């Protein structure tokens, strides 16, 4: 098939590679000048780094370089993805600086893609299949602050954390960072040495996980294992998880309580008035945020101020100086307002009628397995999930799409797919207290979703590997066999292909 892919991050690159390797004619459209998606150099704010160590945040047959630190910087991840594209011969397939402006589907199910290379007029091309890999972080979400226009006219800056790329622009300025997620804290630490003052304004404090618990135990041994996922109740409980959330719940609660106690003491949360409301279990409500190196030390020294349980009520200009008035009534100096306030997932290149078909009435993407818009022909999404193991999740999603095109998936009826998708959306909305990222959230259930994809493909990793992953961090390299096995099935003559049995 002739296939268009929108986006050249982890999902777009792995989809391009695997669909190409299965014999398809692939073209990737990327709106910026380099590969990387969220790791593009156009989005690397000061201090950005991975939340996973390099041994878990990588693709199955392409480990990160040995000389990389345990938690690579954003620049290193972008270089890794660029090397991946070069190593596997993807560069000729990718059209950089070429945003897609429209993608319309004809009555025959084929797609007409309109795109505009930098400095050129719009062009069109036709494709048999479209895969959207523009990610769940596709458009920065910036609040509309009262007084914003006057603030900007007076020389103030308001931008998203992904847009503030030059530390020098903060030199001698009063910086206010909105939000308390990883990007907000990364930016605060990254700019604190340049700024005249640094204030973090948080509507709600969330629990954060140190990279090393008690300064010794790497968090991956707690949460990047199947046991770590099992501590949080999935939509369906099976095996050991039934025990952990049934008769064994006191054991499970004790484990989480112990972690909460250690973190509270280690980070001095009570002393710093930074203790979140609710129990540590809420760390997996919608995302999981690691502690930014040095953040709480800088708070203790008074170099970073946290204004908790409040938000900006208005931006002010008084006597030639700029301020942020908080809802708590406090007024703080503010020359630069950096918003770590999340993202909007957008597919503006699809017409409104088609968008309505792939979303529910609450604006959630209605995707089976976070990939398939049931009932819409020749369209798939990849990377539309929030995963601990984003590279591995994207790779397994790419192989799932390859199996879909090869008629090698065990899928329920359209009716049952829609019922399962809607049940999952309702469960996610309740579990995340409404912070379910338009239906694409799966944290902390990364391996659960990968298991579901493997089950649809009739592939498994084996009982011993699964047992090891209950105790030890998941190793992406263990999943390189999935592509090999799928090739053994799909590379046979088409007439011999049948529906594989579940492993």
C-alpha positions as CSV (number, residue, x, y, z in Angstrom):
1,X,0.0,0.0,0.0
2,X,1.0,3.6,-0.5
3,X,0.9,5.1,3.1
4,X,1.2,8.6,4.4
5,X,2.4,9.1,8.0
6,X,2.0,12.5,9.8
7,X,4.7,13.1,12.4
8,X,8.4,12.0,12.8
9,X,8.7,11.4,16.5
10,X,9.0,7.9,18.1
11,X,5.7,6.8,16.7
12,X,6.1,8.2,13.2
13,X,9.7,6.8,12.8
14,X,8.9,3.3,14.1
15,X,5.7,3.2,12.0
16,X,7.7,4.2,8.9
17,X,10.4,1.7,9.5
18,X,8.1,-1.3,10.1
19,X,5.5,-0.6,7.4
20,X,8.4,0.0,5.0
21,X,10.0,-3.3,6.0
22,X,6.6,-5.1,5.4
23,X,6.7,-3.9,1.8
24,X,4.6,-0.7,1.9
25,X,5.5,2.5,0.1
26,X,5.8,5.1,2.9
27,X,6.0,8.9,3.0
28,X,6.4,10.7,6.3
29,X,5.4,14.4,6.7
30,X,7.0,16.4,9.5
31,X,6.1,20.0,10.0
32,X,9.5,21.1,11.6
33,X,13.0,20.9,10.3
34,X,14.2,17.8,12.2
35,X,12.9,14.5,13.5
36,X,12.1,13.9,17.2
37,X,8.5,15.0,17.8
38,X,8.5,16.1,21.4
39,X,12.3,15.8,21.3
40,X,12.7,18.1,18.3
41,X,15.2,20.9,18.8
42,X,12.3,23.3,18.3
43,X,10.9,22.2,21.6
44,X,13.9,21.5,23.9
45,X,13.5,23.9,26.8
46,X,16.3,24.5,29.3
47,X,16.7,21.5,31.6
48,X,14.6,19.0,29.7
49,X,15.5,15.3,30.1
50,X,13.9,11.9,30.1
51,X,11.9,10.5,33.0
52,X,13.1,7.0,32.3
53,X,16.7,5.7,32.3
54,X,18.2,5.0,28.9
55,X,17.9,1.3,29.4
56,X,14.0,1.5,29.4
57,X,13.5,4.6,27.2
58,X,14.6,3.1,23.9
59,X,13.5,1.0,21.0
60,X,13.8,-2.8,21.1
61,X,16.7,-3.3,18.7
62,X,18.4,0.1,19.0
63,X,19.8,0.8,22.5
64,X,20.9,4.2,23.4
65,X,24.6,4.9,23.2
66,X,26.6,3.6,26.1
67,X,28.2,7.0,26.8
68,X,24.8,8.6,27.4
69,X,24.1,9.3,31.1
70,X,21.4,7.3,32.8
71,X,18.8,10.0,32.2
72,X,19.6,11.4,28.8
73,X,19.0,15.1,28.0
74,X,16.5,16.2,25.4
75,X,19.3,17.0,23.0
76,X,20.6,13.4,23.4
77,X,17.2,11.9,22.7
78,X,16.8,13.9,19.5
79,X,20.3,12.8,18.4
80,X,19.3,9.2,19.2
81,X,16.2,9.5,17.0
82,X,18.1,11.1,14.2
83,X,20.6,8.2,14.4
84,X,17.7,5.7,14.3
85,X,16.4,7.4,11.1
86,X,19.8,7.3,9.5
87,X,20.7,3.7,10.6
88,X,17.5,2.2,9.2
89,X,17.4,4.2,6.0
90,X,14.4,6.3,6.9
91,X,15.7,9.8,5.9
92,X,14.7,9.4,2.2
93,X,11.1,8.7,3.3
94,X,10.8,11.9,5.4
95,X,9.7,15.3,4.1
96,X,10.9,17.7,6.8
97,X,9.5,21.3,7.1
98,X,6.4,20.0,5.3
99,X,3.2,20.4,7.4
100,X,0.1,18.7,6.3
101,X,-2.7,21.2,5.8
102,X,-5.5,18.9,4.8
103,X,-6.2,15.1,4.6
104,X,-9.5,14.2,3.0
105,X,-10.9,10.7,2.3
106,X,-12.7,9.9,-0.9
107,X,-15.6,7.5,-1.4
108,X,-13.2,4.8,-2.4
109,X,-11.4,5.1,1.0
110,X,-8.2,6.6,-0.4
111,X,-6.7,9.8,1.0
112,X,-5.8,13.0,-0.7
113,X,-3.1,14.7,1.4
114,X,-2.4,18.4,0.9
115,X,1.0,19.6,2.2
116,X,3.1,22.7,1.9
117,X,6.9,22.4,1.8
118,X,8.7,25.4,3.3
119,X,8.9,28.2,0.9
120,X,6.7,26.5,-1.7
121,X,3.1,26.3,-2.8
122,X,0.7,23.7,-1.5
123,X,0.9,20.3,-3.2
124,X,-1.2,17.2,-3.1
125,X,-0.7,13.4,-3.3
126,X,-2.9,10.4,-3.0
127,X,-2.5,7.5,-0.6
128,X,-4.2,4.2,0.2
129,X,-3.8,4.6,4.0
130,X,-3.1,7.3,6.5
131,X,-1.4,6.9,9.9
132,X,-1.5,9.9,12.2
133,X,1.5,10.1,14.5
134,X,1.4,13.8,15.6
135,X,1.2,12.7,19.2
136,X,-0.7,13.7,22.3
137,X,1.5,16.8,22.7
138,X,0.6,18.4,19.4
139,X,-0.4,21.9,20.4
140,X,0.7,23.9,23.4
141,X,-2.2,24.9,25.8
142,X,-1.7,28.4,27.2
143,X,-4.3,30.0,29.5
144,X,-6.0,33.3,28.5
145,X,-4.9,35.4,31.4
146,X,-6.8,38.7,32.0
147,X,-4.5,41.6,31.3
148,X,-2.3,39.5,28.9
149,X,-2.4,42.0,26.0
150,X,-1.3,44.9,28.2
151,X,1.3,42.7,29.8
152,X,2.8,41.9,26.4
153,X,2.6,45.5,25.2
154,X,4.6,46.5,28.2
155,X,7.4,44.1,27.2
156,X,6.3,41.0,29.1
157,X,6.6,37.5,27.7
158,X,3.9,34.8,27.9
159,X,4.8,31.4,26.4
160,X,4.5,27.6,26.8
161,X,7.4,25.8,28.4
162,X,8.2,24.1,25.1
163,X,8.6,27.5,23.5
164,X,11.1,29.1,25.9
165,X,14.4,27.8,24.4
166,X,17.0,30.4,25.2
167,X,18.2,30.7,28.8
168,X,19.8,34.1,28.1
169,X,16.4,35.7,27.6
170,X,15.6,35.1,31.3
171,X,18.7,36.9,32.5
172,X,17.9,39.4,35.1
173,X,14.1,38.9,34.7
174,X,11.5,37.9,37.2
175,X,10.2,34.5,35.9
176,X,6.9,32.9,36.9
177,X,6.3,29.3,35.9
178,X,2.8,28.0,35.9
179,X,2.3,24.4,36.8
180,X,3.9,21.7,38.8
181,X,4.5,18.9,36.3
182,X,8.0,17.8,35.2
183,X,8.3,20.4,32.4
184,X,7.5,23.3,34.9
185,X,10.0,22.1,37.4
186,X,12.6,21.4,34.7
187,X,12.2,25.0,33.4
188,X,12.4,26.5,36.9
189,X,15.7,24.7,37.6
190,X,17.0,25.4,34.1
191,X,16.5,29.1,34.4
192,X,17.0,29.8,38.1
193,X,20.7,30.8,37.7
194,X,19.8,33.4,35.0
195,X,16.6,34.8,36.5
196,X,16.3,37.6,39.1
197,X,13.6,35.6,40.8
198,X,11.9,32.3,40.2
199,X,8.3,31.5,41.3
200,X,6.3,28.4,40.6
201,X,2.6,28.9,40.8
202,X,0.6,25.6,41.2
203,X,-3.1,25.2,41.2
204,X,-2.5,21.8,42.8
205,X,0.6,20.0,44.0
206,X,1.1,16.5,42.8
207,X,3.1,13.7,44.2
208,X,6.6,13.3,42.6
209,X,8.9,10.3,42.5
210,X,12.6,10.7,43.2
211,X,14.8,9.1,40.7
212,X,16.3,7.2,43.6
213,X,14.2,6.4,46.7
214,X,16.1,7.2,49.9
215,X,18.9,8.2,47.6
216,X,19.7,4.6,46.9
217,X,16.9,2.5,45.2
218,X,16.3,3.5,41.5
219,X,12.6,4.1,41.1
220,X,12.6,1.8,38.0
221,X,12.7,-1.2,40.4
222,X,9.4,0.0,41.9
223,X,7.4,1.4,39.0
224,X,8.9,0.2,35.8
225,X,8.0,-3.4,36.6
226,X,4.7,-5.4,36.2
227,X,4.5,-5.4,40.0
228,X,4.6,-1.6,39.9
229,X,1.7,-1.5,37.4
230,X,-0.1,-4.1,39.5
231,X,-0.2,-1.8,42.5
232,X,-2.8,0.3,40.7
233,X,-6.2,-1.3,39.7
234,X,-6.6,-1.9,36.0
235,X,-10.0,-1.9,34.2
236,X,-9.9,-5.7,34.4
237,X,-8.1,-7.5,37.3
238,X,-6.5,-10.8,36.6
239,X,-4.1,-13.2,38.4
240,X,-2.0,-11.6,41.1
241,X,-3.7,-8.3,40.6
242,X,-7.0,-9.8,41.8
243,X,-5.2,-10.6,45.1
244,X,-3.5,-7.2,45.4
245,X,-6.8,-5.4,45.1
246,X,-8.8,-8.0,47.0
247,X,-7.6,-10.1,50.0
248,X,-4.1,-8.7,49.6
249,X,-5.1,-5.0,49.5
250,X,-3.6,-4.3,53.0
251,X,-0.3,-5.5,51.7
252,X,-0.5,-3.3,48.7
253,X,-1.6,-0.3,50.8
254,X,1.3,-0.9,53.1
255,X,3.7,-0.9,50.2
256,X,2.4,2.4,48.8
257,X,2.2,3.9,52.3
258,X,5.9,3.1,52.9
259,X,6.9,4.7,49.7
260,X,4.9,7.8,50.6
261,X,6.5,8.0,54.0
262,X,10.0,7.8,52.5
263,X,9.4,10.4,49.8
264,X,7.8,12.8,52.3
265,X,10.9,12.6,54.5
266,X,13.5,12.5,51.7
267,X,12.1,15.6,49.9
268,X,11.3,17.4,53.2
269,X,7.8,18.0,51.9
270,X,6.3,19.0,55.2
271,X,9.1,21.4,56.0
272,X,8.8,23.1,52.6
273,X,5.0,23.2,52.7
274,X,5.0,21.1,49.6
275,X,3.1,18.0,50.8
276,X,0.4,17.2,48.2
277,X,-3.2,16.6,49.3
278,X,-4.4,13.0,49.3
279,X,-2.4,9.8,49.3
280,X,0.6,8.8,47.2
281,X,-1.7,6.6,45.1
282,X,-2.8,9.7,43.3
283,X,0.6,9.9,41.6
284,X,-0.8,7.7,38.9
285,X,-3.9,9.7,38.4
286,X,-3.1,11.0,34.9
287,X,0.7,11.1,34.7
288,X,3.7,10.3,36.8
289,X,6.2,13.1,37.4
290,X,9.8,12.5,38.5
291,X,11.6,15.0,40.8
292,X,13.7,17.4,38.8
293,X,17.3,17.2,40.0
294,X,18.0,20.0,42.5
295,X,14.4,21.3,42.6
296,X,13.6,20.9,46.2
297,X,17.1,21.9,47.3
298,X,16.6,25.2,45.5
299,X,13.2,25.6,47.2
300,X,14.8,25.0,50.6
301,X,17.4,27.6,49.9
302,X,14.7,30.1,48.9
303,X,15.9,30.4,45.3
304,X,12.7,28.9,44.0
305,X,9.4,30.0,45.6
306,X,6.3,27.7,45.4
307,X,2.9,29.4,45.5
308,X,0.6,26.4,46.0
309,X,-3.2,26.0,45.7
310,X,-3.6,29.1,43.6
311,X,-3.4,30.5,40.1
312,X,-2.9,33.8,38.2
313,X,-6.0,36.0,38.5
314,X,-4.6,38.8,36.4
315,X,-1.4,40.2,34.9
316,X,-0.7,43.8,35.8
317,X,1.5,46.6,34.7
318,X,2.0,49.3,37.3
319,X,4.5,52.1,37.2
320,X,6.3,50.5,34.3
321,X,6.7,47.2,36.2
322,X,5.0,43.9,35.5
323,X,3.3,41.7,38.1
324,X,1.1,38.6,38.4
325,X,-1.8,39.0,40.8
326,X,-2.6,35.6,42.3
327,X,-6.1,34.4,43.3
328,X,-4.7,34.2,46.8
329,X,-4.4,38.0,46.7
330,X,-0.6,38.0,46.6
331,X,1.1,40.1,43.9
332,X,4.5,38.9,42.6
333,X,7.0,40.4,40.1
334,X,6.6,38.9,36.7
335,X,8.5,39.7,33.5
336,X,8.2,36.3,31.9
337,X,5.3,33.9,32.4
338,X,6.1,30.3,31.3
339,X,3.2,27.9,31.1
340,X,3.7,24.3,31.8
341,X,0.0,23.9,31.4
342,X,-0.2,20.9,29.1
343,X,-1.2,20.3,25.5
344,X,-4.2,20.0,23.2
345,X,-4.4,17.0,21.0
346,X,-5.4,18.3,17.6
347,X,-6.0,16.9,14.1
348,X,-6.8,20.2,12.3
349,X,-6.0,18.7,8.9
350,X,-9.1,16.4,9.1
351,X,-12.4,17.8,8.2
352,X,-15.0,18.4,11.0
353,X,-17.3,15.6,9.9
354,X,-14.5,13.1,10.1
355,X,-13.3,14.4,13.4
356,X,-16.8,13.9,14.7
357,X,-16.6,10.3,13.6
358,X,-13.4,9.6,15.5
359,X,-14.4,11.4,18.7
360,X,-17.2,11.0,21.2
361,X,-19.5,13.8,22.3
362,X,-17.0,14.8,25.1
363,X,-14.1,15.4,22.7
364,X,-12.3,12.1,23.5
365,X,-10.5,10.2,20.7
366,X,-12.6,7.0,20.3
367,X,-9.7,4.7,19.3
368,X,-9.7,1.0,19.9
369,X,-6.4,0.1,21.6
370,X,-5.6,3.8,21.2
371,X,-4.9,3.1,17.6
372,X,-8.0,2.2,15.5
373,X,-10.9,4.6,14.8
374,X,-13.5,1.8,14.5
375,X,-15.7,2.1,11.4
376,X,-13.3,4.5,9.5
377,X,-11.5,2.8,6.7
378,X,-7.8,3.1,6.0
379,X,-6.9,5.2,9.0
380,X,-4.9,4.5,12.1
381,X,-3.2,6.4,14.9
382,X,0.1,5.6,16.7
383,X,1.6,7.3,19.7
384,X,-1.9,8.3,21.0
385,X,-1.2,7.1,24.5
386,X,0.7,8.3,27.5
387,X,3.1,5.5,28.4
388,X,6.1,4.9,30.8
389,X,7.6,3.1,27.8
390,X,6.7,5.5,25.0
391,X,9.3,4.1,22.5
392,X,8.3,0.5,23.1
393,X,4.6,1.3,23.0
394,X,5.1,3.2,19.7
395,X,7.0,0.2,18.3
396,X,4.4,-2.3,19.3
397,X,1.7,0.0,17.9
398,X,3.6,0.1,14.6
399,X,3.7,-3.7,14.4
400,X,0.0,-3.9,15.3
401,X,-0.8,-1.6,12.3
402,X,1.4,-3.8,10.1
403,X,-0.5,-6.8,11.3
404,X,-3.8,-5.0,10.7
405,X,-2.8,-4.3,7.1
406,X,-1.7,-7.9,6.7
407,X,-5.0,-9.2,8.0
408,X,-3.3,-10.9,10.9
409,X,-5.1,-9.5,13.9
410,X,-7.7,-11.2,16.1
411,X,-10.2,-8.3,16.5
412,X,-13.7,-8.4,17.9
413,X,-16.7,-7.0,15.8
414,X,-17.0,-3.3,15.3
415,X,-19.8,-3.2,17.8
416,X,-17.7,-4.9,20.5
417,X,-14.7,-2.6,19.7
418,X,-16.8,0.5,20.2
419,X,-18.3,-1.0,23.5
420,X,-14.8,-1.8,24.8
421,X,-13.5,1.7,23.8
422,X,-16.4,3.5,25.5
423,X,-16.0,1.4,28.6
424,X,-12.3,2.3,28.7
425,X,-13.0,6.0,28.3
426,X,-15.5,6.0,31.2
427,X,-13.0,4.1,33.4
428,X,-10.2,6.5,32.5
429,X,-12.3,9.6,33.2
430,X,-13.2,8.2,36.6
431,X,-9.7,7.0,37.4
432,X,-7.9,10.2,36.4
433,X,-10.5,12.6,37.9
434,X,-11.2,14.0,34.5
435,X,-7.5,14.4,33.5
436,X,-7.5,11.6,31.0
437,X,-5.9,13.5,28.1
438,X,-8.9,13.2,25.8
439,X,-9.0,9.5,26.1
440,X,-5.4,8.7,25.4
441,X,-4.1,8.2,28.9
442,X,-2.8,4.8,29.9
443,X,-0.2,5.6,32.6
444,X,0.7,3.6,34.6
445,X,-0.6,0.7,32.5
446,X,2.0,0.7,29.8
447,X,2.6,-3.1,29.8
448,X,-1.1,-3.9,30.1
449,X,-1.6,-2.1,26.8
450,X,1.4,-3.7,25.1
451,X,0.0,-7.1,26.3
452,X,-3.3,-6.3,24.6
453,X,-1.6,-5.4,21.3
454,X,0.4,-8.6,21.5
455,X,-2.7,-10.6,22.2
456,X,-4.4,-9.2,19.1
457,X,-1.4,-10.2,17.1
458,X,-1.4,-13.7,18.5
459,X,2.1,-13.2,19.9
460,X,3.5,-13.5,23.4
461,X,6.8,-13.0,25.3
462,X,6.7,-16.3,27.3
463,X,5.9,-17.1,30.9
464,X,9.5,-16.8,32.1
465,X,9.9,-13.3,30.6
466,X,6.6,-12.2,32.1
467,X,7.7,-13.5,35.5
468,X,11.0,-11.7,35.3
469,X,9.2,-8.4,34.5
470,X,7.1,-8.7,37.6
471,X,10.3,-8.4,39.6
472,X,12.7,-6.4,37.4
473,X,12.3,-3.4,35.1
474,X,11.0,-4.1,31.6
475,X,13.8,-4.4,29.0
476,X,12.7,-3.2,25.5
477,X,15.3,-5.5,24.0
478,X,13.2,-8.5,25.1
479,X,10.6,-7.4,22.6
480,X,12.7,-7.4,19.4
481,X,11.4,-10.9,18.8
482,X,7.9,-9.5,18.1
483,X,8.9,-8.0,14.8
484,X,10.8,-11.1,13.8
485,X,7.9,-13.4,14.5
486,X,5.5,-11.1,12.7
487,X,7.7,-11.2,9.6
488,X,7.8,-15.0,9.7
489,X,4.0,-14.9,9.6
490,X,3.4,-12.1,7.1
491,X,6.3,-12.7,4.7
492,X,4.8,-16.1,3.7
493,X,2.7,-16.2,0.5
494,X,-0.5,-14.3,1.1
495,X,-2.7,-17.4,0.4
496,X,-1.2,-19.2,3.3
497,X,-2.0,-16.6,5.9
498,X,-4.6,-17.4,8.4
499,X,-5.8,-16.0,11.7
500,X,-3.1,-16.9,14.3
501,X,-4.2,-18.4,17.6
502,X,-3.6,-16.4,20.7
503,X,-0.3,-17.2,22.4
